[in-house]
Amino acid sequence: MADEEEQEEAEGESGDGGDSSGKSSKKKLFIIIGLILLLVVGGVAGAYFTGLMDPVIAMITGGGASEEEQGEQTEGAGVFYDLEDMLVNLNTGGRKSSFLKIRVSLELAKSEDIPLIERVMPRIVDNFQTYLRELRIDDLKGSAGMYRLREELLRRVSAASAPAEIRDVLFKEMLVQ
């Protein structure tokens, strides 16, 4: 009898242990499923915020590019118009003189704007020369300096050739001496 009681107690203990391992395996399963869901949601959110999901969203919503946007895309890069080389004396604040030689190309939206650009070329050159003469060598250093110069020249050429659309100012050559 004593052996039977010991055997029943042993079975009861292993039965209790079996229930607790079942609970822990369910907890592990829920944790694994939660981690997988978290990774999937994080990946989708990352793709959305980096713009990788834009084509998928456009396909789902049916919001592709409009006809005007497609027309602009097929137009290509536009028309390039080269300006003459410019040589300007930079503002050095009394030190020895420094010069800037720059060669610029304008990106126009359409070729019909070329005659308009040629008519206002003296104004464009004057705006460029006035701005460039006030620059210091430190203003031209680094990519941030180049970006500021490009944006300022674009603003000035767009103001001088008002009805014509200037897309960009491209640097072909820049030499500081």
Contacts in CASP RR format, 6 or more apart in sequence:
PFRMAT RR
TARGET T0000
AUTHOR 0000-0000-0000
METHOD contacts of the structure
MODEL  1
MADEEEQEEAEGESGDGGDSSGKSSKKKLFIIIGLILLLVVGGVAGAYFT
GLMDPVIAMITGGGASEEEQGEQTEGAGVFYDLEDMLVNLNTGGRKSSFL
KIRVSLELAKSEDIPLIERVMPRIVDNFQTYLRELRIDDLKGSAGMYRLR
EELLRRVSAASAPAEIRDVLFKEMLVQ
44 53 0 8 1.000
46 52 0 8 1.000
47 53 0 8 1.000
58 64 0 8 1.000
65 73 0 8 1.000
77 107 0 8 1.000
78 107 0 8 1.000
78 108 0 8 1.000
78 109 0 8 1.000
78 110 0 8 1.000
78 167 0 8 1.000
79 107 0 8 1.000
79 108 0 8 1.000
79 109 0 8 1.000
79 110 0 8 1.000
79 111 0 8 1.000
79 113 0 8 1.000
79 114 0 8 1.000
80 105 0 8 1.000
80 106 0 8 1.000
80 107 0 8 1.000
80 108 0 8 1.000
80 170 0 8 1.000
81 105 0 8 1.000
81 106 0 8 1.000
81 108 0 8 1.000
81 114 0 8 1.000
81 117 0 8 1.000
82 103 0 8 1.000
82 104 0 8 1.000
82 105 0 8 1.000
82 106 0 8 1.000
82 172 0 8 1.000
83 103 0 8 1.000
83 104 0 8 1.000
83 105 0 8 1.000
83 106 0 8 1.000
83 121 0 8 1.000
83 124 0 8 1.000
83 125 0 8 1.000
83 128 0 8 1.000
84 125 0 8 1.000
85 101 0 8 1.000
85 102 0 8 1.000
85 103 0 8 1.000
85 173 0 8 1.000
86 100 0 8 1.000
86 101 0 8 1.000
86 102 0 8 1.000
86 103 0 8 1.000
86 104 0 8 1.000
86 125 0 8 1.000
86 128 0 8 1.000
86 129 0 8 1.000
86 132 0 8 1.000
87 99 0 8 1.000
87 100 0 8 1.000
87 101 0 8 1.000
88 99 0 8 1.000
88 100 0 8 1.000
88 102 0 8 1.000
88 129 0 8 1.000
88 132 0 8 1.000
88 133 0 8 1.000
89 97 0 8 1.000
89 98 0 8 1.000
89 99 0 8 1.000
89 133 0 8 1.000
90 97 0 8 1.000
90 98 0 8 1.000
90 99 0 8 1.000
90 100 0 8 1.000
90 132 0 8 1.000
90 133 0 8 1.000
90 135 0 8 1.000
90 136 0 8 1.000
90 137 0 8 1.000
90 176 0 8 1.000
91 133 0 8 1.000
91 134 0 8 1.000
91 135 0 8 1.000
91 136 0 8 1.000
92 98 0 8 1.000
92 136 0 8 1.000
92 137 0 8 1.000
93 136 0 8 1.000
98 137 0 8 1.000
98 176 0 8 1.000
98 177 0 8 1.000
99 176 0 8 1.000
99 177 0 8 1.000
100 132 0 8 1.000
100 135 0 8 1.000
100 140 0 8 1.000
100 174 0 8 1.000
100 175 0 8 1.000
100 176 0 8 1.000
100 177 0 8 1.000
101 173 0 8 1.000
101 174 0 8 1.000
101 175 0 8 1.000
101 177 0 8 1.000
102 132 0 8 1.000
102 171 0 8 1.000
102 173 0 8 1.000
102 174 0 8 1.000
102 175 0 8 1.000
103 171 0 8 1.000
103 172 0 8 1.000
103 173 0 8 1.000
103 174 0 8 1.000
104 128 0 8 1.000
104 153 0 8 1.000
104 169 0 8 1.000
104 170 0 8 1.000
104 171 0 8 1.000
104 172 0 8 1.000
105 169 0 8 1.000
105 170 0 8 1.000
105 172 0 8 1.000
106 117 0 8 1.000
106 157 0 8 1.000
106 166 0 8 1.000
106 168 0 8 1.000
106 169 0 8 1.000
106 170 0 8 1.000
107 166 0 8 1.000
107 167 0 8 1.000
107 168 0 8 1.000
107 169 0 8 1.000
107 170 0 8 1.000
108 114 0 8 1.000
108 117 0 8 1.000
108 164 0 8 1.000
108 165 0 8 1.000
108 166 0 8 1.000
108 167 0 8 1.000
109 164 0 8 1.000
109 165 0 8 1.000
109 166 0 8 1.000
109 167 0 8 1.000
110 165 0 8 1.000
113 161 0 8 1.000
113 164 0 8 1.000
113 165 0 8 1.000
116 161 0 8 1.000
116 163 0 8 1.000
116 164 0 8 1.000
117 124 0 8 1.000
117 161 0 8 1.000
117 164 0 8 1.000
120 160 0 8 1.000
120 161 0 8 1.000
123 160 0 8 1.000
124 156 0 8 1.000
124 157 0 8 1.000
124 160 0 8 1.000
124 161 0 8 1.000
127 156 0 8 1.000
127 157 0 8 1.000
127 159 0 8 1.000
127 160 0 8 1.000
128 153 0 8 1.000
128 156 0 8 1.000
128 157 0 8 1.000
131 152 0 8 1.000
131 153 0 8 1.000
131 156 0 8 1.000
135 149 0 8 1.000
137 176 0 8 1.000
139 145 0 8 1.000
139 148 0 8 1.000
139 149 0 8 1.000
140 146 0 8 1.000
140 149 0 8 1.000
140 174 0 8 1.000
140 176 0 8 1.000
146 171 0 8 1.000
146 174 0 8 1.000
150 168 0 8 1.000
150 169 0 8 1.000
150 171 0 8 1.000
153 169 0 8 1.000
154 166 0 8 1.000
154 168 0 8 1.000
154 169 0 8 1.000
157 166 0 8 1.000
157 169 0 8 1.000
158 166 0 8 1.000
END
